[in-house]
Amino acid sequence: MTITVVEEWSGSSSSKLSKTAVITADSSSSLSLQRCGSGFNEVRRRILNAFVPEGFPSSVTPDYVQFQVWDSLQGLSTYIRSMLSTQALLSAIGVGQKSATVISATFQWFLRDFTGMLGGILFTFYQGSNLDSSAKMWRLVADFMNDLGMLMDLVSPLFPSAFAFILCLGSLSRSFTGVASGATRAALTQHFSLENNAADISAKEGSQETVATMVGMMLGMVLTHVTMGNPLAIWFSFLSLTVFHMYANYKAVRCLSLTTLNNERSSILLQHFMETGQVLSPQQVSLMEHVLPVWTSLWRSKSAKLLHKHIHLGVRVSLLKHSEMMELLGATGSHYNKVNYILLERKGVVSIITHKQSTAADVLQSFIHALVVASLVDKTGSVHAESHLWMDKYYTVFITKLQSSGWKTERLLSPSIVWRAHWIHGPSDEKIN
């Protein structure tokens, strides 16, 4: 007698499969079905799939769970506080007061929205290209500006004569939050994605945020009811939740181990490589890099030389001084005749002039080269010659070790390079096209 056995397995990833049923058949047409596992486990799996990406946890980076936990907690505190600030804002507009008019409230709300839209456009114009290169810092800045906007809403009833001005300040602050938070979220989603599943990660993050919103709104309504008519309780609750909100945001960005190269991470990696010959892992660098704006931690700058702060990438040639222009013309035919960039060093500051045909790999190489020059300024008198020797000997080794340690070396995350140049060095009858 011949027996055929068919097993049914369920799971979104080959590494996370579970047996759900076994079908057995024999030559006498006898068929039996045996289900494996409990119905509770099946329901639990389906609910979990609504909030985590398919293939979890192998489809995302190891820092995904820790970041999402802290991110959900900070979102929860935001929605609780929004009930307090919205209540204060509606009170200031005149909701519930007989003297308030519909046209007045409509105009004030329109002015609030208009200011926010204008602020979002201006912020994108001035900082849009910088957001992905410093995703951690801008993530914190975005949430700080959101806290500031909520604070303005809560303060607005205290200053009736300046209500419109405070209302616009709050809206302006939140507009920065919308732009910066959206841009950095996109960068972080790409970081978490290990199986080209950025869309799935983004969708599941939306589900998590929806749950946090619903819970936050319910808790916020309870808190609003409890603190109604008690200004001291309102302010204590708001400030306590704000402190927790910033702490949760700090912990969230601190647990991120980004594998892309930006100015600061490149500086940290190169300095350590030049000292030890070894490359730090993304986890090690994440503990060393700044997540707050550099000016908030000047005490650290005294003990550690931040080489990337001495680098100017994409310098405009027409704004160079006469002496720098002569050095530039000499450099085109000497040290830099085989690369698509030129480095100029003045008083410890290294300027990078990129060729108009330079690629992403050329930009990364030029920045690493500039860091080498900056590190040699106080050690030798011929920084260009010494830096070229270092690049010829160690640059390829450095890039190879970065790749083997999990770093992405395809490009440098930096502000957009607007100004480029084109140069030739040869007989006088040659022309630049």
N, C-alpha and C positions, 0 to 999 in steps of 0.2 A: 504493500500500500504506500502510495506517494503522498507526502504531506508538504504543503506550501504554507510558509509563514510570511506575512507582510506586517511590518511595523510602521506605525505612524508617529512622526516626530514633529514637534512644534518649536519654533524659535526663529528670530529674525537674523541670527548669525550662526554660522557653522560651529562656532565655539560655545554657543549658549543654547543648545538644543535639549529638549526634554521629551521623553517618550510619553505619548498620550494614549495610544491604543495598540493592540496586537490582534491581527486577524489570522485565523488558522483555517485552512481548508484541506480536505483529503480527497482521494480519488472517488470516494463514494458520494461526492457532492455535499458532504457535511461541512457546515461553516460555523465558526464560533468567533465571537467578538469579545475581547476583554479590554476594558478601559483601565488606563493607568493614571495614578494621581487623583487628587480630590477636586471637586468642583470649586472649592475655595481657592485653590492654587491657580486655577484657570481664570477666575474672576480677578484675582490679585495681579496676574500677569497682564490681563487686558487693561486694567486701570493704570498699571505702571507704564505700559506702552503709550498711554496718552500724554505722559509727562517726560519721558526720557527718549532719546534718539534710538532708532533701530540699531540693534547690535551692541547696545550699551552693556558693559563699559568699554569693550574693545574698540568701538567706533569713535571714541573721543579721547582726548588727552587726559593724563592722570589728574591734572589740576581742575578738571571740569566740575566734579562733585563739590569740592570745597568752595570753589568760587560761587556756584549756584546757591549753596546754602547761605552764605553770607549775603549774596545779592538778594535773595528772597527776604531775608531778615531786614535789610535796609529798605527794601520796597515796602514791606509791611509797616515799618515805622513811618514811611512817607505818607501812606494812605491814611493812617490814623491821624497824623498831624494835619493833613489836608482838610479834614472835617472841621478842626478847630479854626484854621485860617479862613476857610470858606464861610463859616458862620460869622466870623468877624467882618469879612469883606461884605457880605450881604447886609449885615447890620449897618455898616458905614454907608452903603448905597441908599439905604432907606427902606429896606424890606420890613414890613410890619408897622411902618410909621404913616400916619394919615397925611402928613405934610409932603411925603415923597410923591413925585410924579413919574409916570411911565416913561415919558420922553427924556427926563433927566437921567434915570437909571439906564435907559438904552444908550444914551450918548456916552455915559461914563464907561459902560461895558465895551462899546465900540472903540473908544479911545484906548482902552486897555489892550484890546486885541490888535489894533492897528500898530501900536507901539511895539508889541511883541513880534509881529510880522516883520516890521522894518528892522528891528534889532537882530532877528535871525538872519536876514539877508546881509547886513553889515558884518556880522560875526563870521559868516561863511566867506565873505569877500576877503577879510583880513587873515583868517586863521584856517580856512578850509583845507589847505594843502598840508598843514602841520599836524593834523589830528591823528593820523594813523602812525606817524613816527614817534609820538609820545602818548600812546593810547592810555597807559596807566595814569599819567599825570592829568590828562584831560578828563579822564573818567572821574577822578576826584574833584577836579575843578567844576565839572558839570553838576555834580551833586551838591557842592558847596553853593553854587549859584542858585540852585533850586531851593536850598535852605534859606538863602537870603531873600528870595522872592516870597516864600511863605512868611518869613518874618515881616516883610513889608505889608503883607495882607493883614497880619495880626496887629500891626502897629497903626494901620490906617485909621481906625475909629478914634484913636487918641488925638489926632490932629485934623479936625474937620476942615480947617482953612486950607490945608495942604493936601487934601485927600487925593485930588486928581494927580498931583505930582508923585505922591507915594505909590499910587496905583500903577502909574506908568513905569516907575522904577522896578516894582515887583514883576511886572509883565516883561520888561526888558531883561531882567535877570533870568527869568524862566526861559526866555527865547534862546539864550546862550546854552541853557541846559538841553533843550530839544535838539539843537544842532550837534553839540559835542557828544551827547549821550548816544544819539543815533549813529554817528560816524564811528565812535569807538566800539560800540556794540557790534557793528559790521566787521571791524578788524578782529575783535575777540572771537566772533563766530568762525571766522576763517582759521584762527589759531586752534580752536577746539576740534575742528573737522579733521579726521584721519582717513576717511573713506569717501571724500567728495560729497559729504552729506550736510553741507552748510545750510541748505534749505530746511532739512529735517530738524537740525539743531535749533534754527531760528523759530520754526513752528512750535516745537516743544517748549522753548523758552517763553513763547507767548502764552502757552497753557499754564505754565508755572506762574507767570506774572498775573494772569487772570485770577487764579486761586488766591494769590497774595492780595490782590486788589479787593476781592470779595470779603476775605477775612478782615482786611484792614478797614474796609468801610463799615462792617458790622461792629468791630471794636471801637472805631471812631465815633459811631453814633452813640454807643454806650458811654464813652468817655465824655462826649459833648453833653449828654443828658446829666451825667454826674457832676460835671464842673459848671453847669449853666448858672450864671449869676455870681460866680466866684472867680474874680480876675486872678487872684493869687494861685488858685488851683490850676487855672488855664495856663498861666505862664510857667508854672512849675512843670506841668505835664509836657508842654511844648518844648521847653528847653531840655528836659531830660531825654525826651525822644530824639531831639536834634543831636545831642551828644552821642547817643547810641547809634544814630544813623551815620554819623561821620566815622565812628569807630568801626562799624560793620563794613562801610565802604573801604576804609583803609585795610582791614583784614582781607577783604575780597581781592583787591589789587595786589596785595603783598603775596598772596598764594599763587599768583600767576607766574608761570615760567615760560615767557615768550621766547621763541626760537628764531625770530627775525632779527636782523642787525640794524640798529639805529645808531645815531652818533655816540651816545653814551655807552651802550653795550659794546660797540666796536672799540672804544677807548679802553674800557675795563679789560676786555679780552686781549688787546694788543699789549698793554702794559704788563699784564701777568705773563704773557708769552715771552716778551723780551727779557723778563727777569728770571723765569724758570724754564722756558722751553716747552711748557705744557699749556693746554687750553682748558679753560674752565667750562663746566657744564651749564646749561640754561638754568638749572636749579640754583647753582652757586652764584651765578651772575644776578639772578632775581633778588637775592638777599643783599646785594651790594649796590644796585642801582637806585637812583632817587625815584620816588613815586610822588613826592611833593615838589613844587617849583624850587629850583636851586636856591633862590634868595631866602627861602624859609629855613634853610639848613646851612647857613654860611659857616657855622662852626665845623662842619665836615670838610669844607673846602680848604681849610687851613691845614688839615692833616693829610689830605689827599689831593694830588695835582690832577685837575680835571682837564686833560689834554684837549678834549673835543671843544672846550670853550675857547680855545685859541685858534680854531679853524674857521675860516670863512669860505664856504662852498659856493661856487658860481659867481665870482666877482665880475663886475662890469669893467671892461678894459678901458673905456673912455674916461673913467673916473680915477684912474691911477695917477699918482704923482709922476713928475718928470723922471726922477731917479728910478722909480719902480718900472716906468715904461722902458727905460734903457736896459734895465735888468731883464725885463720880459723879452726884448728883442734879442738879447744875447743868449737867453735860455732856449730859444727856439732852435738854435743850431748847436747846442752843446748837450746838456744832460737830458733834455726832454724831446729829442728829435725822433724817438721811436715810440712814444706814447701819445695818447690823445688828451693830454692835460699838461699844464705848467704850474709849478709851485713857486710862489714868491714869499720870502720870509723877511719880516721887518719887526724888530723889537719883540720877538717871541710869538708874533701873530703870523700864521701861515695862511696865505690866500691861494685858493684853487681856481684856476681859469680852465674851464672845460672846453674841449673842441666841439664844434657844432655837429660832428659825426660821432661823438663819443657814445658808447653804449652803457647799459646799466652796469656791466662788468667793469668798464673803464671808470665809472663814477666811484664804485666801491674801491677799486685799486687806487684811485687818486686820493681818496679819503684816508685809506690805510697809510699811504705814502706820506701824506701830510701829518698824520699822527706820529710817524717815525721821525720826521723832521722836527716836530715840536718837542719830542722827547730828547733829541740830540742837541738842542739849542745851547744848553748850559754845559755840554760835555765836550764839544769839539768846535773848531773854528770853520771847518769845511762841512757844513751840515748837508749840503746837496750831494757832494761826492760820497760821504759816508752813508747817507740814506739810500742812495742808489746801490751801493754795495750790499746793504742789508736787504733791499728789495730783491735783487738778483739772487741772493743766497737763500732767503728765508720766506719770501712771500708765498710761493707755491706750497711750501711745507705748511705754512700757517693756514692757508685756505683748506688744504687737505685735512688737517687736524680738526678744523672747525666743522667740516662736513661729517667726519667720523664721530664727532661728539653730539651730532644732532642739530647743528646750526644750519639755517638756510642762507646760502651765500649767493643767490641769484642776483640780489640787488641790495642797495642800501636804502633803508627807510629814512628819508630826509625831506625837508621842505623842497618844493619844486624848484628846479634850476631854470630861472628865467633868462639869464644872460649867458651866452656862449660866445666863442670866438673861432675864427678860422685863420690859420697861418701857414706860410710856406717859407722855406729857407733854401735858396739856391741862386742861380744867375738872375740878374736884374730884369731879364726879358720875360721871366715867368709871371703869370697873372693869376690872381685869385678869382675863381668863378663864383 
